[in-house]
Amino acid sequence: MNSNIIKTLTAAAALVLTLTGCASMGGVAGVDVLATGNHSSMKNQQYVDVHNQADFAALWAKTFKGFSAPSMPQVNFSKDMVLGAFIGEQKHTGYLIRIKKINATGATTNVTVEVTIPGTNCQHIIRGRTQPYLFVTAPAESKPVNFNVTQRNAPPCG
């Protein structure tokens, strides 16, 4: 196998592990990452809150339709809700989705989602269509959930 291909695959694997770890960072109390990745059937940008098992199962099935779905995690909906973030179809890997803040004061629950756009000239980026997603649990709220999406650009590589 060509050494450049091995280097590229090694870098891609390292990036996946890094992004998976980074997705759970941010210090938002009570937020736990259930699943994150680059390939789903969700080709359009959308942000959803789920409050029961049936709706979660339906969203999970829709997310991974046509893909080998990971095992659906168990969620205790009496204390948690699921938040799903889907940033639509992209031209390459390297995007990072994070829950930055949840503010449940007032009439709504405001969730700040940060999408990091990969830097230019980054060797670890793999070209090809991707559909990045993130599933997390957060403390259950009965108030309407409002998603505020921010974008940030990662610095250029090299």
Chimera marker file (.cmm) of the C-alpha trace (Angstrom):
<marker_set name="trace">
<marker id="1" x="0.000" y="0.000" z="0.000" r="1" g="1" b="0" radius="0.5"/>
<marker id="2" x="1.282" y="3.475" z="-0.871" r="1" g="1" b="0" radius="0.5"/>
<marker id="3" x="2.838" y="5.245" z="2.152" r="1" g="1" b="0" radius="0.5"/>
<marker id="4" x="0.939" y="8.471" z="1.333" r="1" g="1" b="0" radius="0.5"/>
<marker id="5" x="-2.352" y="6.569" z="1.526" r="1" g="1" b="0" radius="0.5"/>
<marker id="6" x="-1.346" y="5.060" z="4.871" r="1" g="1" b="0" radius="0.5"/>
<marker id="7" x="-0.384" y="8.510" z="6.192" r="1" g="1" b="0" radius="0.5"/>
<marker id="8" x="-3.708" y="9.955" z="5.008" r="1" g="1" b="0" radius="0.5"/>
<marker id="9" x="-5.723" y="7.124" z="6.578" r="1" g="1" b="0" radius="0.5"/>
<marker id="10" x="-3.763" y="7.414" z="9.826" r="1" g="1" b="0" radius="0.5"/>
<marker id="11" x="-4.364" y="11.164" z="9.937" r="1" g="1" b="0" radius="0.5"/>
<marker id="12" x="-8.069" y="10.653" z="9.189" r="1" g="1" b="0" radius="0.5"/>
<marker id="13" x="-8.383" y="8.088" z="11.990" r="1" g="1" b="0" radius="0.5"/>
<marker id="14" x="-6.637" y="10.443" z="14.408" r="1" g="1" b="0" radius="0.5"/>
<marker id="15" x="-8.971" y="13.254" z="13.375" r="1" g="1" b="0" radius="0.5"/>
<marker id="16" x="-12.060" y="11.121" z="13.956" r="1" g="1" b="0" radius="0.5"/>
<marker id="17" x="-10.847" y="10.210" z="17.440" r="1" g="1" b="0" radius="0.5"/>
<marker id="18" x="-10.000" y="13.838" z="18.169" r="1" g="1" b="0" radius="0.5"/>
<marker id="19" x="-13.339" y="15.150" z="16.923" r="1" g="1" b="0" radius="0.5"/>
<marker id="20" x="-15.257" y="12.497" z="18.822" r="1" g="1" b="0" radius="0.5"/>
<marker id="21" x="-13.484" y="13.537" z="21.990" r="1" g="1" b="0" radius="0.5"/>
<marker id="22" x="-13.886" y="17.244" z="21.237" r="1" g="1" b="0" radius="0.5"/>
<marker id="23" x="-17.592" y="16.867" z="20.647" r="1" g="1" b="0" radius="0.5"/>
<marker id="24" x="-18.081" y="16.077" z="24.304" r="1" g="1" b="0" radius="0.5"/>
<marker id="25" x="-15.983" y="19.036" z="25.475" r="1" g="1" b="0" radius="0.5"/>
<marker id="26" x="-17.398" y="22.361" z="26.350" r="1" g="1" b="0" radius="0.5"/>
<marker id="27" x="-18.298" y="21.848" z="29.981" r="1" g="1" b="0" radius="0.5"/>
<marker id="28" x="-22.083" y="22.050" z="29.604" r="1" g="1" b="0" radius="0.5"/>
<marker id="29" x="-23.448" y="20.501" z="32.777" r="1" g="1" b="0" radius="0.5"/>
<marker id="30" x="-25.627" y="17.441" z="32.241" r="1" g="1" b="0" radius="0.5"/>
<marker id="31" x="-24.885" y="17.146" z="28.510" r="1" g="1" b="0" radius="0.5"/>
<marker id="32" x="-23.547" y="13.771" z="27.367" r="1" g="1" b="0" radius="0.5"/>
<marker id="33" x="-22.671" y="12.800" z="23.803" r="1" g="1" b="0" radius="0.5"/>
<marker id="34" x="-24.621" y="9.773" z="22.574" r="1" g="1" b="0" radius="0.5"/>
<marker id="35" x="-23.290" y="9.642" z="19.008" r="1" g="1" b="0" radius="0.5"/>
<marker id="36" x="-21.442" y="11.820" z="16.528" r="1" g="1" b="0" radius="0.5"/>
<marker id="37" x="-20.141" y="11.218" z="13.054" r="1" g="1" b="0" radius="0.5"/>
<marker id="38" x="-19.860" y="12.218" z="9.427" r="1" g="1" b="0" radius="0.5"/>
<marker id="39" x="-22.239" y="9.890" z="7.608" r="1" g="1" b="0" radius="0.5"/>
<marker id="40" x="-26.006" y="9.889" z="7.948" r="1" g="1" b="0" radius="0.5"/>
<marker id="41" x="-29.048" y="10.196" z="5.731" r="1" g="1" b="0" radius="0.5"/>
<marker id="42" x="-29.721" y="13.739" z="6.995" r="1" g="1" b="0" radius="0.5"/>
<marker id="43" x="-28.877" y="15.891" z="3.970" r="1" g="1" b="0" radius="0.5"/>
<marker id="44" x="-30.542" y="19.066" z="5.257" r="1" g="1" b="0" radius="0.5"/>
<marker id="45" x="-29.616" y="21.227" z="8.206" r="1" g="1" b="0" radius="0.5"/>
<marker id="46" x="-31.917" y="20.707" z="11.177" r="1" g="1" b="0" radius="0.5"/>
<marker id="47" x="-31.884" y="20.803" z="14.966" r="1" g="1" b="0" radius="0.5"/>
<marker id="48" x="-34.355" y="18.764" z="17.011" r="1" g="1" b="0" radius="0.5"/>
<marker id="49" x="-35.347" y="18.031" z="20.590" r="1" g="1" b="0" radius="0.5"/>
<marker id="50" x="-36.806" y="14.634" z="21.461" r="1" g="1" b="0" radius="0.5"/>
<marker id="51" x="-38.724" y="13.862" z="24.650" r="1" g="1" b="0" radius="0.5"/>
<marker id="52" x="-39.793" y="10.216" z="24.359" r="1" g="1" b="0" radius="0.5"/>
<marker id="53" x="-38.491" y="6.816" z="23.271" r="1" g="1" b="0" radius="0.5"/>
<marker id="54" x="-40.786" y="6.421" z="20.254" r="1" g="1" b="0" radius="0.5"/>
<marker id="55" x="-39.739" y="9.746" z="18.715" r="1" g="1" b="0" radius="0.5"/>
<marker id="56" x="-36.071" y="8.981" z="19.445" r="1" g="1" b="0" radius="0.5"/>
<marker id="57" x="-36.337" y="5.569" z="17.761" r="1" g="1" b="0" radius="0.5"/>
<marker id="58" x="-37.962" y="7.179" z="14.704" r="1" g="1" b="0" radius="0.5"/>
<marker id="59" x="-35.277" y="9.892" z="14.470" r="1" g="1" b="0" radius="0.5"/>
<marker id="60" x="-32.496" y="7.317" z="14.939" r="1" g="1" b="0" radius="0.5"/>
<marker id="61" x="-33.933" y="5.148" z="12.143" r="1" g="1" b="0" radius="0.5"/>
<marker id="62" x="-34.300" y="8.187" z="9.842" r="1" g="1" b="0" radius="0.5"/>
<marker id="63" x="-30.742" y="9.346" z="10.604" r="1" g="1" b="0" radius="0.5"/>
<marker id="64" x="-29.172" y="6.031" z="9.668" r="1" g="1" b="0" radius="0.5"/>
<marker id="65" x="-31.511" y="4.914" z="6.872" r="1" g="1" b="0" radius="0.5"/>
<marker id="66" x="-29.310" y="3.266" z="4.243" r="1" g="1" b="0" radius="0.5"/>
<marker id="67" x="-26.333" y="3.088" z="6.637" r="1" g="1" b="0" radius="0.5"/>
<marker id="68" x="-25.136" y="0.538" z="9.124" r="1" g="1" b="0" radius="0.5"/>
<marker id="69" x="-26.677" y="2.101" z="12.222" r="1" g="1" b="0" radius="0.5"/>
<marker id="70" x="-24.834" y="2.018" z="15.520" r="1" g="1" b="0" radius="0.5"/>
<marker id="71" x="-26.751" y="0.551" z="18.444" r="1" g="1" b="0" radius="0.5"/>
<marker id="72" x="-29.297" y="3.063" z="19.678" r="1" g="1" b="0" radius="0.5"/>
<marker id="73" x="-28.345" y="4.226" z="23.181" r="1" g="1" b="0" radius="0.5"/>
<marker id="74" x="-30.785" y="3.925" z="26.050" r="1" g="1" b="0" radius="0.5"/>
<marker id="75" x="-32.112" y="7.212" z="27.394" r="1" g="1" b="0" radius="0.5"/>
<marker id="76" x="-34.044" y="7.811" z="30.605" r="1" g="1" b="0" radius="0.5"/>
<marker id="77" x="-36.629" y="10.267" z="29.277" r="1" g="1" b="0" radius="0.5"/>
<marker id="78" x="-38.007" y="10.892" z="32.767" r="1" g="1" b="0" radius="0.5"/>
<marker id="79" x="-34.852" y="12.921" z="33.463" r="1" g="1" b="0" radius="0.5"/>
<marker id="80" x="-33.271" y="13.604" z="30.050" r="1" g="1" b="0" radius="0.5"/>
<marker id="81" x="-34.169" y="14.757" z="26.561" r="1" g="1" b="0" radius="0.5"/>
<marker id="82" x="-32.216" y="14.132" z="23.365" r="1" g="1" b="0" radius="0.5"/>
<marker id="83" x="-30.911" y="16.962" z="21.209" r="1" g="1" b="0" radius="0.5"/>
<marker id="84" x="-29.983" y="16.211" z="17.614" r="1" g="1" b="0" radius="0.5"/>
<marker id="85" x="-27.898" y="18.507" z="15.436" r="1" g="1" b="0" radius="0.5"/>
<marker id="86" x="-27.548" y="17.874" z="11.708" r="1" g="1" b="0" radius="0.5"/>
<marker id="87" x="-25.590" y="20.378" z="9.616" r="1" g="1" b="0" radius="0.5"/>
<marker id="88" x="-26.621" y="19.072" z="6.208" r="1" g="1" b="0" radius="0.5"/>
<marker id="89" x="-24.549" y="17.668" z="3.395" r="1" g="1" b="0" radius="0.5"/>
<marker id="90" x="-20.967" y="18.932" z="3.211" r="1" g="1" b="0" radius="0.5"/>
<marker id="91" x="-18.202" y="18.473" z="0.627" r="1" g="1" b="0" radius="0.5"/>
<marker id="92" x="-15.641" y="16.998" z="3.025" r="1" g="1" b="0" radius="0.5"/>
<marker id="93" x="-14.876" y="15.897" z="6.568" r="1" g="1" b="0" radius="0.5"/>
<marker id="94" x="-13.496" y="18.072" z="9.349" r="1" g="1" b="0" radius="0.5"/>
<marker id="95" x="-16.653" y="19.735" z="10.691" r="1" g="1" b="0" radius="0.5"/>
<marker id="96" x="-17.194" y="19.787" z="14.434" r="1" g="1" b="0" radius="0.5"/>
<marker id="97" x="-20.590" y="20.162" z="16.111" r="1" g="1" b="0" radius="0.5"/>
<marker id="98" x="-20.746" y="21.066" z="19.806" r="1" g="1" b="0" radius="0.5"/>
<marker id="99" x="-23.387" y="22.069" z="22.304" r="1" g="1" b="0" radius="0.5"/>
<marker id="100" x="-21.880" y="25.191" z="23.845" r="1" g="1" b="0" radius="0.5"/>
<marker id="101" x="-24.619" y="26.339" z="26.197" r="1" g="1" b="0" radius="0.5"/>
<marker id="102" x="-28.086" y="25.498" z="27.465" r="1" g="1" b="0" radius="0.5"/>
<marker id="103" x="-30.080" y="28.235" z="29.156" r="1" g="1" b="0" radius="0.5"/>
<marker id="104" x="-33.372" y="27.039" z="30.623" r="1" g="1" b="0" radius="0.5"/>
<marker id="105" x="-34.371" y="30.288" z="32.316" r="1" g="1" b="0" radius="0.5"/>
<marker id="106" x="-37.391" y="32.120" z="30.974" r="1" g="1" b="0" radius="0.5"/>
<marker id="107" x="-40.177" y="30.831" z="28.754" r="1" g="1" b="0" radius="0.5"/>
<marker id="108" x="-37.927" y="28.767" z="26.447" r="1" g="1" b="0" radius="0.5"/>
<marker id="109" x="-34.891" y="26.539" z="26.666" r="1" g="1" b="0" radius="0.5"/>
<marker id="110" x="-32.181" y="28.116" z="24.531" r="1" g="1" b="0" radius="0.5"/>
<marker id="111" x="-29.543" y="25.741" z="23.160" r="1" g="1" b="0" radius="0.5"/>
<marker id="112" x="-26.418" y="27.209" z="21.577" r="1" g="1" b="0" radius="0.5"/>
<marker id="113" x="-24.907" y="24.917" z="18.949" r="1" g="1" b="0" radius="0.5"/>
<marker id="114" x="-21.448" y="25.733" z="17.615" r="1" g="1" b="0" radius="0.5"/>
<marker id="115" x="-20.412" y="24.442" z="14.194" r="1" g="1" b="0" radius="0.5"/>
<marker id="116" x="-16.700" y="24.654" z="13.494" r="1" g="1" b="0" radius="0.5"/>
<marker id="117" x="-15.809" y="24.840" z="9.813" r="1" g="1" b="0" radius="0.5"/>
<marker id="118" x="-12.501" y="23.133" z="9.037" r="1" g="1" b="0" radius="0.5"/>
<marker id="119" x="-9.481" y="25.253" z="8.182" r="1" g="1" b="0" radius="0.5"/>
<marker id="120" x="-8.140" y="25.532" z="4.665" r="1" g="1" b="0" radius="0.5"/>
<marker id="121" x="-5.172" y="23.472" z="3.480" r="1" g="1" b="0" radius="0.5"/>
<marker id="122" x="-5.683" y="20.850" z="6.181" r="1" g="1" b="0" radius="0.5"/>
<marker id="123" x="-4.157" y="17.511" z="5.189" r="1" g="1" b="0" radius="0.5"/>
<marker id="124" x="-6.545" y="15.487" z="7.370" r="1" g="1" b="0" radius="0.5"/>
<marker id="125" x="-9.641" y="16.568" z="5.430" r="1" g="1" b="0" radius="0.5"/>
<marker id="126" x="-11.064" y="13.817" z="3.285" r="1" g="1" b="0" radius="0.5"/>
<marker id="127" x="-12.965" y="14.981" z="0.203" r="1" g="1" b="0" radius="0.5"/>
<marker id="128" x="-16.355" y="13.422" z="-0.439" r="1" g="1" b="0" radius="0.5"/>
<marker id="129" x="-19.925" y="14.026" z="0.633" r="1" g="1" b="0" radius="0.5"/>
<marker id="130" x="-20.575" y="13.908" z="4.362" r="1" g="1" b="0" radius="0.5"/>
<marker id="131" x="-23.642" y="14.570" z="6.528" r="1" g="1" b="0" radius="0.5"/>
<marker id="132" x="-22.272" y="15.416" z="10.011" r="1" g="1" b="0" radius="0.5"/>
<marker id="133" x="-24.494" y="14.807" z="13.025" r="1" g="1" b="0" radius="0.5"/>
<marker id="134" x="-24.465" y="14.977" z="16.818" r="1" g="1" b="0" radius="0.5"/>
<marker id="135" x="-26.808" y="13.379" z="19.367" r="1" g="1" b="0" radius="0.5"/>
<marker id="136" x="-26.586" y="14.390" z="23.039" r="1" g="1" b="0" radius="0.5"/>
<marker id="137" x="-28.668" y="14.002" z="26.153" r="1" g="1" b="0" radius="0.5"/>
<marker id="138" x="-29.469" y="17.055" z="28.254" r="1" g="1" b="0" radius="0.5"/>
<marker id="139" x="-31.620" y="17.568" z="31.336" r="1" g="1" b="0" radius="0.5"/>
<marker id="140" x="-35.292" y="17.257" z="30.342" r="1" g="1" b="0" radius="0.5"/>
<marker id="141" x="-37.227" y="20.480" z="29.869" r="1" g="1" b="0" radius="0.5"/>
<marker id="142" x="-40.926" y="20.884" z="29.182" r="1" g="1" b="0" radius="0.5"/>
<marker id="143" x="-40.494" y="24.395" z="27.742" r="1" g="1" b="0" radius="0.5"/>
<marker id="144" x="-40.105" y="24.882" z="23.988" r="1" g="1" b="0" radius="0.5"/>
<marker id="145" x="-36.514" y="24.434" z="22.820" r="1" g="1" b="0" radius="0.5"/>
<marker id="146" x="-34.950" y="27.147" z="20.672" r="1" g="1" b="0" radius="0.5"/>
<marker id="147" x="-31.681" y="26.386" z="18.856" r="1" g="1" b="0" radius="0.5"/>
<marker id="148" x="-29.198" y="29.203" z="18.262" r="1" g="1" b="0" radius="0.5"/>
<marker id="149" x="-26.502" y="28.140" z="15.794" r="1" g="1" b="0" radius="0.5"/>
<marker id="150" x="-23.131" y="29.850" z="15.659" r="1" g="1" b="0" radius="0.5"/>
<marker id="151" x="-20.312" y="29.131" z="13.245" r="1" g="1" b="0" radius="0.5"/>
<marker id="152" x="-16.613" y="29.478" z="13.754" r="1" g="1" b="0" radius="0.5"/>
<marker id="153" x="-13.774" y="28.938" z="11.327" r="1" g="1" b="0" radius="0.5"/>
<marker id="154" x="-10.898" y="26.728" z="12.376" r="1" g="1" b="0" radius="0.5"/>
<marker id="155" x="-7.497" y="28.218" z="11.608" r="1" g="1" b="0" radius="0.5"/>
<marker id="156" x="-5.864" y="27.273" z="8.296" r="1" g="1" b="0" radius="0.5"/>
<marker id="157" x="-3.435" y="24.372" z="8.307" r="1" g="1" b="0" radius="0.5"/>
<marker id="158" x="0.084" y="24.835" z="6.965" r="1" g="1" b="0" radius="0.5"/>
<link id1="1" id2="2" r="1" g="1" b="0" radius="0.2"/>
<link id1="2" id2="3" r="1" g="1" b="0" radius="0.2"/>
<link id1="3" id2="4" r="1" g="1" b="0" radius="0.2"/>
<link id1="4" id2="5" r="1" g="1" b="0" radius="0.2"/>
<link id1="5" id2="6" r="1" g="1" b="0" radius="0.2"/>
<link id1="6" id2="7" r="1" g="1" b="0" radius="0.2"/>
<link id1="7" id2="8" r="1" g="1" b="0" radius="0.2"/>
<link id1="8" id2="9" r="1" g="1" b="0" radius="0.2"/>
<link id1="9" id2="10" r="1" g="1" b="0" radius="0.2"/>
<link id1="10" id2="11" r="1" g="1" b="0" radius="0.2"/>
<link id1="11" id2="12" r="1" g="1" b="0" radius="0.2"/>
<link id1="12" id2="13" r="1" g="1" b="0" radius="0.2"/>
<link id1="13" id2="14" r="1" g="1" b="0" radius="0.2"/>
<link id1="14" id2="15" r="1" g="1" b="0" radius="0.2"/>
<link id1="15" id2="16" r="1" g="1" b="0" radius="0.2"/>
<link id1="16" id2="17" r="1" g="1" b="0" radius="0.2"/>
<link id1="17" id2="18" r="1" g="1" b="0" radius="0.2"/>
<link id1="18" id2="19" r="1" g="1" b="0" radius="0.2"/>
<link id1="19" id2="20" r="1" g="1" b="0" radius="0.2"/>
<link id1="20" id2="21" r="1" g="1" b="0" radius="0.2"/>
<link id1="21" id2="22" r="1" g="1" b="0" radius="0.2"/>
<link id1="22" id2="23" r="1" g="1" b="0" radius="0.2"/>
<link id1="23" id2="24" r="1" g="1" b="0" radius="0.2"/>
<link id1="24" id2="25" r="1" g="1" b="0" radius="0.2"/>
<link id1="25" id2="26" r="1" g="1" b="0" radius="0.2"/>
<link id1="26" id2="27" r="1" g="1" b="0" radius="0.2"/>
<link id1="27" id2="28" r="1" g="1" b="0" radius="0.2"/>
<link id1="28" id2="29" r="1" g="1" b="0" radius="0.2"/>
<link id1="29" id2="30" r="1" g="1" b="0" radius="0.2"/>
<link id1="30" id2="31" r="1" g="1" b="0" radius="0.2"/>
<link id1="31" id2="32" r="1" g="1" b="0" radius="0.2"/>
<link id1="32" id2="33" r="1" g="1" b="0" radius="0.2"/>
<link id1="33" id2="34" r="1" g="1" b="0" radius="0.2"/>
<link id1="34" id2="35" r="1" g="1" b="0" radius="0.2"/>
<link id1="35" id2="36" r="1" g="1" b="0" radius="0.2"/>
<link id1="36" id2="37" r="1" g="1" b="0" radius="0.2"/>
<link id1="37" id2="38" r="1" g="1" b="0" radius="0.2"/>
<link id1="38" id2="39" r="1" g="1" b="0" radius="0.2"/>
<link id1="39" id2="40" r="1" g="1" b="0" radius="0.2"/>
<link id1="40" id2="41" r="1" g="1" b="0" radius="0.2"/>
<link id1="41" id2="42" r="1" g="1" b="0" radius="0.2"/>
<link id1="42" id2="43" r="1" g="1" b="0" radius="0.2"/>
<link id1="43" id2="44" r="1" g="1" b="0" radius="0.2"/>
<link id1="44" id2="45" r="1" g="1" b="0" radius="0.2"/>
<link id1="45" id2="46" r="1" g="1" b="0" radius="0.2"/>
<link id1="46" id2="47" r="1" g="1" b="0" radius="0.2"/>
<link id1="47" id2="48" r="1" g="1" b="0" radius="0.2"/>
<link id1="48" id2="49" r="1" g="1" b="0" radius="0.2"/>
<link id1="49" id2="50" r="1" g="1" b="0" radius="0.2"/>
<link id1="50" id2="51" r="1" g="1" b="0" radius="0.2"/>
<link id1="51" id2="52" r="1" g="1" b="0" radius="0.2"/>
<link id1="52" id2="53" r="1" g="1" b="0" radius="0.2"/>
<link id1="53" id2="54" r="1" g="1" b="0" radius="0.2"/>
<link id1="54" id2="55" r="1" g="1" b="0" radius="0.2"/>
<link id1="55" id2="56" r="1" g="1" b="0" radius="0.2"/>
<link id1="56" id2="57" r="1" g="1" b="0" radius="0.2"/>
<link id1="57" id2="58" r="1" g="1" b="0" radius="0.2"/>
<link id1="58" id2="59" r="1" g="1" b="0" radius="0.2"/>
<link id1="59" id2="60" r="1" g="1" b="0" radius="0.2"/>
<link id1="60" id2="61" r="1" g="1" b="0" radius="0.2"/>
<link id1="61" id2="62" r="1" g="1" b="0" radius="0.2"/>
<link id1="62" id2="63" r="1" g="1" b="0" radius="0.2"/>
<link id1="63" id2="64" r="1" g="1" b="0" radius="0.2"/>
<link id1="64" id2="65" r="1" g="1" b="0" radius="0.2"/>
<link id1="65" id2="66" r="1" g="1" b="0" radius="0.2"/>
<link id1="66" id2="67" r="1" g="1" b="0" radius="0.2"/>
<link id1="67" id2="68" r="1" g="1" b="0" radius="0.2"/>
<link id1="68" id2="69" r="1" g="1" b="0" radius="0.2"/>
<link id1="69" id2="70" r="1" g="1" b="0" radius="0.2"/>
<link id1="70" id2="71" r="1" g="1" b="0" radius="0.2"/>
<link id1="71" id2="72" r="1" g="1" b="0" radius="0.2"/>
<link id1="72" id2="73" r="1" g="1" b="0" radius="0.2"/>
<link id1="73" id2="74" r="1" g="1" b="0" radius="0.2"/>
<link id1="74" id2="75" r="1" g="1" b="0" radius="0.2"/>
<link id1="75" id2="76" r="1" g="1" b="0" radius="0.2"/>
<link id1="76" id2="77" r="1" g="1" b="0" radius="0.2"/>
<link id1="77" id2="78" r="1" g="1" b="0" radius="0.2"/>
<link id1="78" id2="79" r="1" g="1" b="0" radius="0.2"/>
<link id1="79" id2="80" r="1" g="1" b="0" radius="0.2"/>
<link id1="80" id2="81" r="1" g="1" b="0" radius="0.2"/>
<link id1="81" id2="82" r="1" g="1" b="0" radius="0.2"/>
<link id1="82" id2="83" r="1" g="1" b="0" radius="0.2"/>
<link id1="83" id2="84" r="1" g="1" b="0" radius="0.2"/>
<link id1="84" id2="85" r="1" g="1" b="0" radius="0.2"/>
<link id1="85" id2="86" r="1" g="1" b="0" radius="0.2"/>
<link id1="86" id2="87" r="1" g="1" b="0" radius="0.2"/>
<link id1="87" id2="88" r="1" g="1" b="0" radius="0.2"/>
<link id1="88" id2="89" r="1" g="1" b="0" radius="0.2"/>
<link id1="89" id2="90" r="1" g="1" b="0" radius="0.2"/>
<link id1="90" id2="91" r="1" g="1" b="0" radius="0.2"/>
<link id1="91" id2="92" r="1" g="1" b="0" radius="0.2"/>
<link id1="92" id2="93" r="1" g="1" b="0" radius="0.2"/>
<link id1="93" id2="94" r="1" g="1" b="0" radius="0.2"/>
<link id1="94" id2="95" r="1" g="1" b="0" radius="0.2"/>
<link id1="95" id2="96" r="1" g="1" b="0" radius="0.2"/>
<link id1="96" id2="97" r="1" g="1" b="0" radius="0.2"/>
<link id1="97" id2="98" r="1" g="1" b="0" radius="0.2"/>
<link id1="98" id2="99" r="1" g="1" b="0" radius="0.2"/>
<link id1="99" id2="100" r="1" g="1" b="0" radius="0.2"/>
<link id1="100" id2="101" r="1" g="1" b="0" radius="0.2"/>
<link id1="101" id2="102" r="1" g="1" b="0" radius="0.2"/>
<link id1="102" id2="103" r="1" g="1" b="0" radius="0.2"/>
<link id1="103" id2="104" r="1" g="1" b="0" radius="0.2"/>
<link id1="104" id2="105" r="1" g="1" b="0" radius="0.2"/>
<link id1="105" id2="106" r="1" g="1" b="0" radius="0.2"/>
<link id1="106" id2="107" r="1" g="1" b="0" radius="0.2"/>
<link id1="107" id2="108" r="1" g="1" b="0" radius="0.2"/>
<link id1="108" id2="109" r="1" g="1" b="0" radius="0.2"/>
<link id1="109" id2="110" r="1" g="1" b="0" radius="0.2"/>
<link id1="110" id2="111" r="1" g="1" b="0" radius="0.2"/>
<link id1="111" id2="112" r="1" g="1" b="0" radius="0.2"/>
<link id1="112" id2="113" r="1" g="1" b="0" radius="0.2"/>
<link id1="113" id2="114" r="1" g="1" b="0" radius="0.2"/>
<link id1="114" id2="115" r="1" g="1" b="0" radius="0.2"/>
<link id1="115" id2="116" r="1" g="1" b="0" radius="0.2"/>
<link id1="116" id2="117" r="1" g="1" b="0" radius="0.2"/>
<link id1="117" id2="118" r="1" g="1" b="0" radius="0.2"/>
<link id1="118" id2="119" r="1" g="1" b="0" radius="0.2"/>
<link id1="119" id2="120" r="1" g="1" b="0" radius="0.2"/>
<link id1="120" id2="121" r="1" g="1" b="0" radius="0.2"/>
<link id1="121" id2="122" r="1" g="1" b="0" radius="0.2"/>
<link id1="122" id2="123" r="1" g="1" b="0" radius="0.2"/>
<link id1="123" id2="124" r="1" g="1" b="0" radius="0.2"/>
<link id1="124" id2="125" r="1" g="1" b="0" radius="0.2"/>
<link id1="125" id2="126" r="1" g="1" b="0" radius="0.2"/>
<link id1="126" id2="127" r="1" g="1" b="0" radius="0.2"/>
<link id1="127" id2="128" r="1" g="1" b="0" radius="0.2"/>
<link id1="128" id2="129" r="1" g="1" b="0" radius="0.2"/>
<link id1="129" id2="130" r="1" g="1" b="0" radius="0.2"/>
<link id1="130" id2="131" r="1" g="1" b="0" radius="0.2"/>
<link id1="131" id2="132" r="1" g="1" b="0" radius="0.2"/>
<link id1="132" id2="133" r="1" g="1" b="0" radius="0.2"/>
<link id1="133" id2="134" r="1" g="1" b="0" radius="0.2"/>
<link id1="134" id2="135" r="1" g="1" b="0" radius="0.2"/>
<link id1="135" id2="136" r="1" g="1" b="0" radius="0.2"/>
<link id1="136" id2="137" r="1" g="1" b="0" radius="0.2"/>
<link id1="137" id2="138" r="1" g="1" b="0" radius="0.2"/>
<link id1="138" id2="139" r="1" g="1" b="0" radius="0.2"/>
<link id1="139" id2="140" r="1" g="1" b="0" radius="0.2"/>
<link id1="140" id2="141" r="1" g="1" b="0" radius="0.2"/>
<link id1="141" id2="142" r="1" g="1" b="0" radius="0.2"/>
<link id1="142" id2="143" r="1" g="1" b="0" radius="0.2"/>
<link id1="143" id2="144" r="1" g="1" b="0" radius="0.2"/>
<link id1="144" id2="145" r="1" g="1" b="0" radius="0.2"/>
<link id1="145" id2="146" r="1" g="1" b="0" radius="0.2"/>
<link id1="146" id2="147" r="1" g="1" b="0" radius="0.2"/>
<link id1="147" id2="148" r="1" g="1" b="0" radius="0.2"/>
<link id1="148" id2="149" r="1" g="1" b="0" radius="0.2"/>
<link id1="149" id2="150" r="1" g="1" b="0" radius="0.2"/>
<link id1="150" id2="151" r="1" g="1" b="0" radius="0.2"/>
<link id1="151" id2="152" r="1" g="1" b="0" radius="0.2"/>
<link id1="152" id2="153" r="1" g="1" b="0" radius="0.2"/>
<link id1="153" id2="154" r="1" g="1" b="0" radius="0.2"/>
<link id1="154" id2="155" r="1" g="1" b="0" radius="0.2"/>
<link id1="155" id2="156" r="1" g="1" b="0" radius="0.2"/>
<link id1="156" id2="157" r="1" g="1" b="0" radius="0.2"/>
<link id1="157" id2="158" r="1" g="1" b="0" radius="0.2"/>
</marker_set>
